[in-house]
Amino acid sequence: MEEYQQLYRRARGFAAIGDLSPIYLWEENAAKRIYKVSPTAKIIIMLRDPVVRAHSYYLMHLRIGGESALSFKEALRRDSTRNKSSWFTSWQYVEAGLYSAQVRRYLDVFGRDQVLIRLFDDLAKDPERLFAGIARHIGVDPTLFGGADLSEAYNTFKAPRFALAYRIARSAPVKKLRQKVAA
């Protein structure tokens, strides 16, 4: 807990501070743990189309080298056979998009007044309106987002143009070779 709280050591004086991770929604005990530390926390849950979310997650893992399946279909097949006991033993392509029980945990622990549920598509359609609603939910002035440049998407993932070449270039033997050449 002390180590985690150190992440916020310079966050004094702000109207609101927070944390986000898709793991918090999926992990069964996260809502109770958050409540134990901060029972008045304002929770924001942003849901994405489960199929689009799974495919984007696959592309991210493919690009960063965590996925070796060259097709989404193959990745889904492989993931269905992995150990589901932890976020890190499986990519949870399908399971992470089964939102009902995940959302219910937060509603049960925090109550409807403390949980704001929005759709990821609203971010693209009307980001100003989305951020204004989030600001009201967390108790900050919605005009704070007025000057924000919301025109550019960040952290987007696309399939590598040459997936096999990309995978080979990111493989351990090639990385070792690059290190030797660079030395």
Backbone as a chain_set.jsonl record, in Angstrom:
{"seq": "MEEYQQLYRRARGFAAIGDLSPIYLWEENAAKRIYKVSPTAKIIIMLRDPVVRAHSYYLMHLRIGGESALSFKEALRRDSTRNKSSWFTSWQYVEAGLYSAQVRRYLDVFGRDQVLIRLFDDLAKDPERLFAGIARHIGVDPTLFGGADLSEAYNTFKAPRFALAYRIARSAPVKKLRQKVAA", "coords": {"N": [[0.824, -1.196, 0.0], [1.908, 1.261, 0.816], [3.901, 1.666, -1.108], [2.332, 1.883, -3.422], [0.861, 4.212, -2.802], [2.9, 6.054, -2.936], [3.042, 6.688, -5.587], [1.403, 8.829, -5.863], [2.499, 10.947, -4.504], [3.136, 13.535, -5.33], [0.725, 14.637, -5.943], [-0.767, 16.503, -4.618], [-3.122, 19.082, -3.903], [-4.677, 18.969, -6.157], [-7.957, 18.915, -7.61], [-9.081, 16.443, -8.021], [-7.833, 13.126, -8.074], [-6.752, 10.104, -9.654], [-6.855, 6.682, -10.795], [-6.361, 4.212, -13.298], [-7.187, 1.178, -14.946], [-7.711, -1.569, -17.08], [-7.659, -3.994, -15.851], [-8.714, -3.673, -13.321], [-11.473, -3.756, -13.628], [-11.92, -6.357, -14.484], [-10.704, -8.032, -12.522], [-11.696, -9.972, -9.8], [-11.743, -9.165, -7.042], [-11.109, -6.506, -6.971], [-12.92, -4.282, -6.769], [-13.817, -4.443, -4.089], [-11.37, -4.112, -2.784], [-10.635, -1.526, -3.558], [-12.743, -0.102, -2.432], [-12.248, -0.56, 0.278], [-9.99, 1.011, 0.742], [-10.809, 3.482, -0.226], [-13.756, 4.403, 0.288], [-15.456, 6.366, -0.697], [-14.844, 6.708, -3.307], [-15.149, 7.72, -6.691], [-16.276, 5.948, -9.327], [-15.496, 5.188, -12.66], [-16.579, 3.556, -15.43], [-15.74, 2.48, -18.537], [-17.065, 1.071, -21.284], [-16.384, -0.982, -24.037], [-17.254, -2.1, -27.321], [-17.385, -5.538, -27.162], [-16.235, -7.294, -29.1], [-14.722, -5.624, -30.774], [-13.02, -4.619, -28.809], [-11.645, -6.97, -28.048], [-10.325, -7.618, -30.443], [-8.698, -5.357, -30.81], [-7.099, -5.595, -28.567], [-5.8, -7.959, -29.184], [-4.317, -7.048, -31.447], [-2.656, -5.2, -30.167], [-1.131, -6.889, -28.501], [0.059, -8.449, -30.445], [1.626, -6.557, -31.777], [3.4, -5.708, -29.726], [4.724, -7.978, -29.201], [3.777, -9.973, -27.516], [1.992, -11.798, -28.448], [1.848, -14.561, -30.557], [0.266, -15.716, -32.463], [-0.751, -15.513, -35.794], [-3.209, -14.83, -36.729], [-6.353, -13.475, -35.744], [-8.356, -15.291, -35.219], [-6.884, -17.626, -34.67], [-5.538, -16.753, -32.392], [-7.678, -16.45, -30.61], [-8.458, -19.123, -30.406], [-6.178, -20.292, -29.223], [-6.097, -18.842, -26.83], [-8.356, -19.751, -25.562], [-7.579, -22.116, -24.464], [-5.825, -21.559, -22.473], [-4.697, -21.058, -19.05], [-6.994, -19.56, -16.986], [-6.773, -18.298, -14.556], [-5.48, -15.977, -13.929], [-4.882, -12.618, -15.008], [-2.499, -12.435, -16.327], [-1.832, -14.951, -17.207], [-3.304, -15.526, -19.302], [-4.611, -13.874, -22.168], [-7.19, -13.145, -22.056], [-9.053, -12.562, -24.09], [-11.79, -13.007, -24.802], [-13.129, -13.298, -22.288], [-12.625, -10.907, -20.823], [-14.331, -9.161, -22.028], [-16.857, -9.817, -21.2], [-19.011, -8.217, -19.675], [-21.103, -8.011, -17.743], [-21.081, -9.325, -15.067], [-18.767, -8.14, -14.147], [-19.276, -5.366, -14.07], [-21.456, -5.405, -12.324], [-20.258, -6.091, -9.878], [-19.017, -3.657, -9.096], [-21.226, -1.95, -8.932], [-22.635, -3.203, -6.875], [-20.839, -2.931, -4.72], [-20.143, -0.153, -4.558], [-22.463, 1.271, -5.145], [-25.02, 2.808, -7.156], [-24.858, 5.617, -7.398], [-22.164, 6.262, -7.195], [-20.953, 5.132, -9.347], [-20.201, 5.574, -12.653], [-21.17, 4.766, -15.846], [-20.069, 4.492, -19.091], [-19.887, 4.498, -22.705], [-17.301, 3.498, -24.877], [-17.475, 4.262, -27.528], [-18.704, 6.733, -27.356], [-16.647, 8.42, -26.786], [-15.383, 8.873, -29.227], [-17.52, 9.933, -30.687], [-18.56, 12.233, -29.299], [-16.521, 13.739, -27.606], [-16.253, 16.004, -25.908], [-18.683, 16.204, -24.549], [-18.675, 13.739, -23.231], [-16.408, 14.017, -21.516], [-17.262, 16.193, -19.997], [-19.4, 15.067, -18.585], [-18.009, 13.147, -17.109], [-16.397, 14.842, -15.579], [-18.35, 16.159, -14.019], [-19.254, 13.952, -12.584], [-17.016, 13.236, -11.011], [-16.758, 15.478, -9.558], [-15.488, 17.86, -10.409], [-14.835, 20.96, -12.114], [-16.449, 21.113, -15.168], [-15.549, 22.776, -17.238], [-12.842, 22.669, -17.225], [-11.875, 20.916, -19.089], [-12.262, 22.241, -21.392], [-10.285, 23.479, -23.086], [-8.847, 21.378, -24.044], [-7.128, 19.443, -26.468], [-8.761, 17.289, -28.329], [-8.635, 15.982, -30.68], [-6.872, 14.096, -31.663], [-6.175, 10.637, -31.723], [-4.716, 8.508, -29.357], [-2.46, 5.813, -28.549], [-3.345, 3.83, -30.317], [-3.837, 0.758, -32.032], [-2.67, -1.161, -34.689], [-2.614, -3.761, -37.109], [0.536, -5.221, -37.818], [2.144, -4.495, -40.919], [3.592, -6.496, -42.267], [3.254, -9.177, -40.845], [4.589, -11.643, -40.175], [7.3, -11.045, -40.683], [7.591, -8.964, -38.904], [7.192, -10.296, -36.469], [9.404, -12.003, -36.479], [11.485, -10.129, -36.447], [11.166, -9.113, -33.905], [11.779, -11.223, -32.313], [13.502, -13.212, -29.8], [16.118, -14.309, -30.584], [16.844, -12.566, -32.702], [16.824, -10.113, -31.408], [18.982, -10.487, -29.662], [21.043, -10.698, -31.529], [20.979, -8.117, -32.647], [21.804, -6.668, -30.418], [24.432, -7.584, -30.112], [25.567, -6.69, -32.491], [25.307, -3.945, -32.149], [27.009, -3.52, -30.05]], "CA": [[0.0, 0.0, 0.0], [2.781, 2.44, 0.89], [4.544, 1.817, -2.415], [1.296, 2.38, -4.338], [0.554, 5.596, -2.44], [4.022, 6.885, -3.369], [2.762, 7.139, -6.952], [0.619, 10.059, -5.771], [3.14, 11.847, -3.548], [3.138, 14.909, -5.845], [-0.626, 14.937, -6.431], [-1.468, 17.354, -3.652], [-3.655, 20.32, -4.42], [-5.561, 18.751, -7.299], [-9.361, 18.714, -7.246], [-9.335, 15.003, -8.046], [-6.773, 12.275, -8.605], [-7.319, 8.788, -9.877], [-6.084, 5.577, -11.324], [-7.177, 3.436, -14.216], [-6.636, -0.038, -15.524], [-8.766, -2.523, -17.432], [-7.593, -5.138, -14.938], [-9.57, -3.398, -12.173], [-12.833, -4.198, -13.931], [-11.928, -7.815, -14.627], [-10.258, -8.734, -11.313], [-12.869, -10.192, -8.948], [-11.712, -8.511, -5.737], [-10.645, -5.117, -7.078], [-13.917, -3.334, -6.256], [-13.77, -4.486, -2.624], [-10.09, -3.535, -2.343], [-10.719, -0.076, -3.752], [-13.684, 0.398, -1.419], [-11.589, -0.627, 1.591], [-9.061, 2.136, 0.825], [-11.484, 4.74, -0.562], [-15.183, 4.089, 0.142], [-16.178, 7.436, -1.401], [-14.289, 6.824, -4.663], [-16.049, 7.815, -7.839], [-15.844, 4.932, -10.275], [-15.88, 5.401, -14.055], [-16.408, 2.34, -16.217], [-15.949, 2.722, -19.957], [-17.231, -0.209, -21.951], [-16.151, -0.992, -25.481], [-17.827, -3.264, -27.997], [-16.502, -6.641, -26.769], [-15.492, -7.861, -30.23], [-13.736, -4.614, -31.148], [-12.045, -4.592, -27.725], [-10.817, -8.176, -28.131], [-9.456, -7.522, -31.614], [-7.708, -4.322, -30.515], [-6.189, -6.182, -27.582], [-4.974, -8.887, -29.964], [-3.368, -6.265, -32.236], [-1.661, -4.647, -29.26], [-0.214, -7.962, -28.098], [0.815, -8.834, -31.634], [2.617, -5.515, -32.042], [4.429, -5.624, -28.689], [5.43, -9.252, -29.147], [3.207, -10.909, -26.551], [1.123, -12.74, -29.159], [2.521, -15.139, -31.72], [-0.716, -16.157, -33.452], [-0.791, -14.547, -36.901], [-4.582, -14.455, -37.034], [-7.19, -13.265, -34.569], [-9.048, -16.564, -34.991], [-5.93, -18.522, -34.005], [-5.298, -16.209, -31.05], [-8.843, -16.807, -29.794], [-8.401, -20.568, -30.157], [-5.11, -20.531, -28.25], [-6.446, -18.252, -25.536], [-9.406, -20.551, -24.93], [-6.96, -23.264, -23.791], [-4.887, -21.087, -21.448], [-5.131, -20.969, -17.667], [-7.716, -18.293, -16.812], [-6.745, -17.903, -13.153], [-4.846, -14.672, -13.768], [-4.833, -11.772, -16.201], [-1.211, -12.593, -16.976], [-1.655, -16.304, -17.746], [-4.146, -15.547, -20.495], [-4.896, -12.502, -22.594], [-8.602, -12.892, -21.734], [-9.686, -11.896, -25.238], [-13.251, -13.09, -24.705], [-13.602, -13.135, -20.917], [-12.573, -9.512, -20.384], [-15.445, -8.445, -22.632], [-18.128, -10.262, -20.613], [-19.051, -7.123, -18.72], [-22.202, -7.996, -16.786], [-20.641, -9.609, -13.695], [-17.717, -7.187, -13.79], [-19.936, -4.109, -13.716], [-22.303, -5.682, -11.16], [-19.429, -6.027, -8.662], [-18.838, -2.257, -8.717], [-22.525, -1.411, -8.511], [-22.956, -3.787, -5.568], [-19.936, -2.436, -3.684], [-20.14, 1.301, -4.446], [-23.781, 1.857, -5.353], [-25.231, 3.441, -8.468], [-24.472, 7.03, -7.39], [-20.712, 6.411, -7.285], [-20.458, 4.444, -10.542], [-20.617, 6.148, -13.938], [-20.903, 3.819, -16.928], [-20.109, 5.127, -20.393], [-19.454, 3.676, -23.827], [-16.092, 3.963, -25.547], [-17.885, 4.915, -28.777], [-19.037, 8.124, -27.059], [-15.398, 9.178, -26.81], [-15.169, 9.294, -30.613], [-18.679, 10.699, -31.17], [-18.723, 13.531, -28.651], [-15.615, 13.705, -26.446], [-16.5, 17.114, -24.986], [-19.83, 15.824, -23.714], [-18.229, 12.638, -22.374], [-15.541, 14.538, -20.463], [-18.059, 17.041, -19.109], [-20.119, 14.158, -17.7], [-17.034, 12.567, -16.182], [-16.017, 15.91, -14.65], [-19.444, 16.324, -13.054], [-19.289, 12.754, -11.738], [-15.925, 13.249, -10.033], [-16.846, 16.708, -8.772], [-14.614, 18.947, -10.841], [-15.431, 21.895, -13.062], [-16.402, 20.587, -16.535], [-14.87, 23.667, -18.172], [-11.406, 22.373, -17.197], [-11.543, 20.179, -20.305], [-12.623, 23.075, -22.525], [-9.185, 23.77, -23.998], [-8.1, 20.158, -24.379], [-7.144, 19.009, -27.871], [-9.298, 15.925, -28.352], [-8.737, 15.608, -32.089], [-5.955, 13.022, -32.031], [-6.274, 9.393, -30.952], [-3.435, 7.998, -28.881], [-2.431, 4.418, -28.149], [-4.122, 2.997, -31.237], [-3.072, -0.396, -32.492], [-2.985, -1.677, -36.009], [-1.855, -4.972, -37.429], [1.772, -4.941, -38.553], [1.966, -4.735, -42.355], [4.171, -7.793, -42.593], [3.185, -9.757, -39.499], [5.62, -12.652, -39.942], [8.583, -10.339, -40.609], [7.551, -8.203, -37.662], [7.384, -11.246, -35.386], [10.8, -12.455, -36.533], [12.328, -9.006, -36.027], [11.009, -8.925, -32.455], [12.086, -12.483, -31.622], [14.656, -13.178, -28.9], [17.409, -14.447, -31.278], [17.147, -11.361, -33.482], [17.155, -9.066, -30.435], [20.355, -10.752, -29.21], [21.925, -10.361, -32.648], [21.032, -6.644, -32.716], [22.606, -6.198, -29.285], [25.828, -7.892, -30.409], [25.997, -5.795, -33.573], [25.368, -2.605, -31.591], [28.079, -3.428, -29.026]], "C": [[0.869, 1.26, 0.0], [3.45, 2.718, -0.455], [3.554, 2.392, -3.432], [1.001, 3.854, -4.054], [1.675, 6.552, -2.825], [3.829, 7.396, -4.799], [2.063, 8.505, -6.956], [1.247, 11.104, -4.854], [3.15, 13.303, -4.019], [1.762, 15.36, -6.316], [-1.425, 15.792, -5.453], [-1.963, 18.629, -4.343], [-4.546, 20.17, -5.646], [-6.99, 18.504, -6.812], [-9.724, 17.237, -7.199], [-8.096, 14.298, -8.589], [-7.367, 10.885, -8.792], [-6.34, 7.822, -10.493], [-6.977, 4.843, -12.301], [-6.426, 2.226, -14.715], [-7.79, -0.948, -15.91], [-8.771, -3.739, -16.506], [-8.527, -4.918, -13.75], [-11.002, -3.865, -12.418], [-12.906, -5.719, -13.925], [-11.637, -8.531, -13.306], [-11.376, -8.776, -10.267], [-12.885, -9.401, -7.649], [-11.327, -7.044, -5.787], [-11.642, -4.129, -6.485], [-13.882, -3.289, -4.728], [-12.482, -3.874, -2.09], [-10.101, -2.017, -2.466], [-11.609, 0.534, -2.675], [-13.04, 0.445, -0.034], [-10.678, 0.578, 1.806], [-9.784, 3.468, 0.642], [-12.983, 4.501, -0.787], [-16.0, 5.166, -0.566], [-15.688, 7.633, -2.829], [-15.403, 6.921, -5.69], [-15.487, 6.893, -8.92], [-16.366, 5.287, -11.663], [-15.568, 4.113, -14.802], [-16.722, 2.683, -17.664], [-15.943, 1.378, -20.667], [-17.084, -0.048, -23.452], [-16.841, -2.204, -26.079], [-16.889, -4.441, -27.733], [-15.677, -7.236, -27.91], [-14.392, -6.896, -30.669], [-12.636, -4.54, -30.09], [-11.087, -5.783, -27.825], [-9.84, -8.089, -29.307], [-8.359, -6.483, -31.406], [-6.656, -4.849, -29.541], [-5.248, -7.18, -28.258], [-3.909, -8.117, -30.757], [-2.272, -5.657, -31.365], [-0.639, -5.726, -28.884], [0.626, -8.454, -29.272], [1.945, -7.837, -31.873], [3.724, -5.485, -31.003], [5.15, -6.958, -28.471], [4.889, -10.252, -28.152], [2.329, -11.973, -27.186], [1.858, -13.246, -30.385], [1.544, -15.631, -32.784], [-0.837, -15.091, -34.537], [-2.197, -14.216, -37.36], [-5.356, -14.321, -35.73], [-7.905, -14.567, -34.206], [-8.134, -17.537, -34.246], [-5.64, -18.043, -32.584], [-6.458, -16.555, -30.111], [-8.819, -18.292, -29.432], [-7.357, -20.871, -29.086], [-5.5, -20.032, -26.866], [-7.502, -19.083, -24.812], [-8.833, -21.744, -24.173], [-6.023, -22.849, -22.67], [-5.536, -21.075, -20.069], [-5.763, -19.596, -17.444], [-7.645, -17.756, -15.386], [-6.169, -16.505, -12.942], [-4.851, -13.929, -15.093], [-3.569, -12.066, -16.999], [-0.929, -14.012, -17.464], [-2.473, -16.483, -19.02], [-4.403, -14.101, -20.89], [-6.36, -12.158, -22.385], [-9.333, -12.162, -22.869], [-11.203, -11.885, -25.119], [-13.722, -12.707, -23.309], [-13.623, -11.682, -20.451], [-13.716, -8.683, -20.965], [-16.812, -8.907, -22.159], [-18.4, -9.362, -19.413], [-20.059, -7.254, -17.581], [-21.747, -8.216, -15.344], [-19.598, -8.6, -13.232], [-18.323, -5.863, -13.31], [-20.76, -4.284, -12.449], [-21.5, -5.596, -9.863], [-19.271, -4.582, -8.187], [-20.135, -1.623, -8.255], [-22.897, -1.93, -7.127], [-22.112, -3.188, -4.449], [-20.086, -0.926, -3.477], [-21.516, 1.951, -4.55], [-23.835, 2.636, -6.653], [-24.753, 4.898, -8.504], [-22.966, 7.245, -7.568], [-20.126, 5.783, -8.54], [-21.059, 5.083, -11.788], [-20.212, 5.165, -15.033], [-21.095, 4.55, -18.257], [-19.595, 4.155, -21.449], [-18.247, 4.316, -24.504], [-16.44, 4.704, -26.839], [-18.228, 6.389, -28.561], [-17.795, 9.015, -27.047], [-15.12, 9.698, -28.218], [-16.293, 10.211, -31.094], [-18.747, 12.105, -30.597], [-17.846, 13.6, -27.405], [-15.867, 14.832, -25.443], [-17.628, 16.765, -24.019], [-19.438, 14.713, -22.741], [-17.393, 13.169, -21.213], [-16.291, 15.45, -19.499], [-18.838, 16.172, -18.119], [-19.205, 13.512, -16.676], [-16.628, 13.609, -15.134], [-17.101, 16.114, -13.593], [-19.477, 15.141, -12.077], [-18.202, 12.794, -10.664], [-15.855, 14.553, -9.236], [-15.854, 17.79, -9.13], [-15.34, 19.779, -11.888], [-15.319, 21.351, -14.494], [-15.675, 21.481, -17.528], [-13.359, 23.439, -18.185], [-10.957, 21.644, -18.46], [-11.773, 21.017, -21.556], [-11.515, 23.324, -23.527], [-8.407, 22.541, -24.451], [-8.236, 19.828, -25.861], [-7.55, 17.542, -27.894], [-9.375, 15.372, -29.77], [-7.879, 14.404, -32.467], [-6.128, 11.815, -31.117], [-4.87, 8.928, -30.584], [-3.584, 6.522, -28.543], [-3.328, 3.543, -29.028], [-3.231, 1.864, -31.728], [-3.599, -0.868, -33.826], [-2.154, -2.925, -36.224], [-0.572, -4.575, -38.143], [1.558, -5.282, -40.034], [2.455, -6.105, -42.779], [4.327, -8.548, -41.277], [4.298, -10.758, -39.227], [6.994, -11.99, -39.806], [8.678, -9.554, -39.302], [7.832, -9.121, -36.47], [8.834, -11.732, -35.334], [11.729, -11.351, -36.017], [12.276, -8.782, -34.522], [11.364, -10.176, -31.656], [13.361, -12.348, -30.789], [15.986, -13.347, -29.643], [17.808, -13.194, -32.072], [17.499, -10.204, -32.542], [18.598, -9.238, -29.939], [21.362, -10.372, -30.284], [22.077, -8.844, -32.765], [21.901, -6.092, -31.593], [24.09, -6.429, -29.538], [26.384, -6.96, -31.477], [26.185, -4.385, -33.041], [26.537, -2.43, -30.624], [29.442, -3.196, -29.611]], "O": [[0.592, 2.211, -0.732], [3.549, 3.867, -0.884], [3.901, 3.282, -4.208], [0.904, 4.654, -4.984], [1.427, 7.742, -3.021], [4.394, 8.424, -5.173], [2.131, 9.241, -7.94], [0.574, 12.059, -4.468], [3.172, 14.213, -3.191], [1.648, 16.364, -7.018], [-2.656, 15.781, -5.486], [-1.313, 19.169, -5.238], [-5.111, 21.155, -6.121], [-7.199, 17.951, -5.733], [-10.584, 16.831, -6.418], [-7.403, 14.822, -9.461], [-8.365, 10.536, -8.161], [-5.16, 8.12, -10.68], [-8.2, 4.846, -12.161], [-5.206, 2.243, -14.882], [-8.749, -1.086, -15.151], [-9.783, -4.432, -16.395], [-9.08, -5.883, -13.222], [-11.668, -4.325, -11.49], [-13.864, -6.295, -13.408], [-12.271, -9.544, -13.009], [-11.932, -7.741, -9.898], [-13.958, -9.001, -7.196], [-11.228, -6.399, -4.743], [-11.238, -3.219, -5.761], [-13.914, -2.208, -4.14], [-12.494, -3.195, -1.064], [-9.629, -1.311, -1.575], [-11.271, 1.558, -2.082], [-13.264, 1.383, 0.73], [-10.597, 1.109, 2.913], [-9.427, 4.464, 1.271], [-13.428, 4.409, -1.931], [-17.124, 4.903, -0.993], [-16.064, 8.601, -3.491], [-16.452, 6.287, -5.566], [-14.35, 7.059, -9.362], [-17.534, 5.643, -11.823], [-14.431, 3.641, -14.803], [-17.827, 3.122, -17.984], [-14.952, 0.649, -20.652], [-17.596, 0.899, -24.05], [-16.995, -3.226, -25.41], [-15.703, -4.352, -28.05], [-14.533, -7.639, -27.697], [-13.258, -7.311, -30.908], [-11.459, -4.413, -30.425], [-9.872, -5.624, -27.703], [-8.669, -8.445, -29.176], [-7.211, -6.71, -31.788], [-5.466, -4.571, -29.689], [-4.058, -7.239, -27.947], [-2.736, -8.489, -30.741], [-1.109, -5.601, -31.765], [0.569, -5.496, -28.945], [1.783, -8.834, -29.093], [3.082, -8.226, -32.14], [4.882, -5.259, -31.354], [6.07, -7.051, -27.659], [5.5, -11.303, -27.96], [1.96, -12.947, -26.53], [2.42, -12.467, -31.154], [1.96, -15.933, -33.902], [-1.006, -13.908, -34.239], [-2.376, -13.414, -38.276], [-5.042, -14.979, -34.738], [-8.041, -14.902, -33.03], [-8.565, -18.195, -33.3], [-5.512, -18.86, -31.672], [-6.239, -16.912, -28.954], [-9.12, -18.671, -28.301], [-7.626, -21.623, -28.149], [-5.266, -20.703, -25.861], [-7.534, -19.112, -23.582], [-9.516, -22.326, -23.33], [-5.477, -23.709, -21.98], [-6.76, -21.08, -19.94], [-5.122, -18.575, -17.692], [-8.393, -16.84, -15.042], [-6.356, -15.915, -11.877], [-4.827, -14.538, -16.162], [-3.574, -11.955, -18.225], [0.112, -14.253, -18.075], [-2.335, -17.484, -19.722], [-4.412, -13.211, -20.04], [-6.742, -10.996, -22.52], [-10.132, -11.258, -22.625], [-11.831, -10.845, -25.319], [-14.62, -11.878, -23.164], [-14.55, -11.273, -19.752], [-14.032, -7.614, -20.443], [-17.829, -8.435, -22.667], [-18.063, -9.702, -18.279], [-19.864, -6.639, -16.533], [-22.005, -7.373, -14.485], [-19.553, -8.247, -12.053], [-17.928, -5.32, -12.278], [-20.763, -3.404, -11.588], [-21.998, -5.086, -8.86], [-19.381, -4.315, -6.99], [-20.149, -0.849, -7.298], [-23.417, -1.181, -6.3], [-22.614, -2.961, -3.348], [-20.15, -0.468, -2.337], [-21.704, 3.074, -4.083], [-22.808, 3.068, -7.177], [-24.289, 5.361, -9.545], [-22.544, 8.299, -8.043], [-18.923, 5.89, -8.776], [-22.279, 5.125, -11.951], [-19.047, 4.779, -15.13], [-22.142, 5.146, -18.51], [-18.963, 3.144, -21.143], [-18.193, 5.534, -24.677], [-15.767, 5.669, -27.2], [-18.065, 7.205, -29.468], [-17.887, 10.222, -27.273], [-14.673, 10.832, -28.385], [-16.04, 11.164, -31.831], [-18.97, 13.066, -31.334], [-18.347, 13.528, -26.283], [-15.706, 14.626, -24.24], [-17.527, 17.008, -22.817], [-19.821, 14.739, -21.572], [-17.637, 12.817, -20.059], [-15.984, 15.475, -18.308], [-18.924, 16.509, -16.938], [-19.578, 13.349, -15.514], [-16.527, 13.297, -13.947], [-16.798, 16.23, -12.405], [-19.703, 15.324, -10.881], [-18.456, 12.418, -9.52], [-15.008, 14.713, -8.358], [-15.422, 18.554, -8.267], [-16.335, 19.344, -12.469], [-14.208, 21.149, -14.984], [-15.222, 20.996, -18.565], [-12.665, 23.958, -19.06], [-9.796, 21.741, -18.858], [-11.507, 20.555, -22.666], [-11.786, 23.376, -24.727], [-7.413, 22.663, -25.167], [-9.321, 19.924, -26.434], [-6.77, 16.665, -27.522], [-10.095, 14.409, -30.029], [-8.134, 13.76, -33.484], [-6.217, 11.951, -29.896], [-3.957, 8.956, -31.408], [-4.687, 6.039, -28.284], [-3.988, 2.628, -28.537], [-2.012, 2.013, -31.822], [-4.805, -0.959, -34.053], [-1.116, -3.113, -35.59], [-0.59, -3.681, -38.989], [0.868, -6.25, -40.357], [1.799, -6.792, -43.563], [5.4, -8.553, -40.674], [4.897, -10.729, -38.152], [7.764, -12.339, -38.911], [9.738, -9.498, -38.679], [8.605, -8.775, -35.576], [9.413, -11.855, -34.255], [12.647, -11.617, -35.242], [13.246, -8.309, -33.932], [11.253, -10.172, -30.43], [14.193, -11.477, -31.045], [16.919, -12.595, -29.364], [18.98, -12.818, -32.099], [18.38, -9.403, -32.853], [19.34, -8.264, -29.811], [22.407, -9.794, -29.988], [23.186, -8.345, -32.959], [22.656, -5.143, -31.805], [24.917, -5.574, -29.218], [27.521, -6.499, -31.384], [27.125, -3.696, -33.437], [27.0, -1.311, -30.406], [30.423, -3.1, -28.873]]}, "num_chains": 1, "name": "protein.A"}
